[in-house]
Amino acid sequence: MAPTGAESAKTDVPALPVTLDELVRTAQECEAAGAAVIHVHIRDDDARPTLDPARLRDTVQALREGTGLIVQLSTGGAVTDPYEDRLRVLEAEPDGCSLTCGTVNFGDEVFMNPWPFMAELYQRTQDLGVVPEFELFDLGQVAALHRLLDRYGPPFGGRVHCDLVMGVPGGMPGDARTLVAAVEALPEGASWSATGVGRTSLPVLFAALSAGGHLRVGMEDTLTYAKGQPVSSNAQLVERAAALARFAQRPPMTPEEARAFLGIKAR
């Protein structure tokens, strides 16, 4: 579950959780609805994206005290954040983090993830015992993931888990054909989830469920629940995903089950 992101403005999306209290309350609602992982971006007092180390530590602590969710911090931040700040995210001691496997055009911006940054971030996750989730925005990034694993070995915890981020303008399209191609290219034994951005959210959700994958939903990626109907809360998206997963006879994991599945160390 990805509740906030770094792109949407609070003034445009009043339901977006941007304060720590809003984030913890959202996390509790989503855990009750079936979420197991929270993918975290944080904001400052003016609701602007930030990677402030003290705020990150406070956020990790508050989410651990208030929920049983796996706390996964974004190392992407906003597209303008410098590499040094993105590397420092791991000092907040999250359970996991995102690790994007290449540079991608991101709408009108460029999300920079050159090889030296990827390699340093990956080695830091190994040293600090943080489980990475490999974010893949296009098929070329799957090849970069293979290169990373070949060069530096398996991640902490021993499980390779990927998230296919689909439908970003500049990345791979959010359709079943592309999802299948990406999954077939993943490392042998890797587990995966999929995220459909914007109007691709439902096609990707159904394709992922039918292909044996897991799901990431949230207001970072989706702001419209149905045509002409804004998303009212992150829990609304989690409830729909959980209901469809149960309908497909693939019920959501508990946080404890997901922790074992992903190779994340016990708290």
LINUR-V594565 format. One line per field, one symbol per residue. ss: DSSP state (H for helix, E for strand, - for the rest). burial: 1 if it has 9 or more other ideal C-beta (glycine too) atoms within 8 Angstrom, else 0. A space follows every 10 residues. Layout:
# LINUR-V594565
ss->???
burial->???
This chain:
# LINUR-V594565
ss->---------- ---------H HHHHHHHHHH HHH---EEEE -EE-----EE --HHHHHHHH HHHHHH---E EEE------- --HHHHHHHH HH---EEEEE ---EEE--EE E---HHHHHH HHHHHHHH-- EEEEEE--HH HHHHHHHHHH HH-------- EEEEEE---- -----HHHHH HHHHH----- EEEEEE-HHH HHHHHHHHHH ---EE----- ---EEE--EE ---HHHHHHH HHHHHHH--- ----HHHHHH HH-----
burial->1111110101 0010111101 0111111111 1011111111 1111001010 1010111111 0111001011 1111111010 1000111111 0101111111 1101110000 1010001111 1111110101 1111111110 1111110110 0000111011 1111111100 1101110111 1110010001 1111111101 1011111110 1010111111 1101100000 1011111111 1101110000 0100101110 1111000
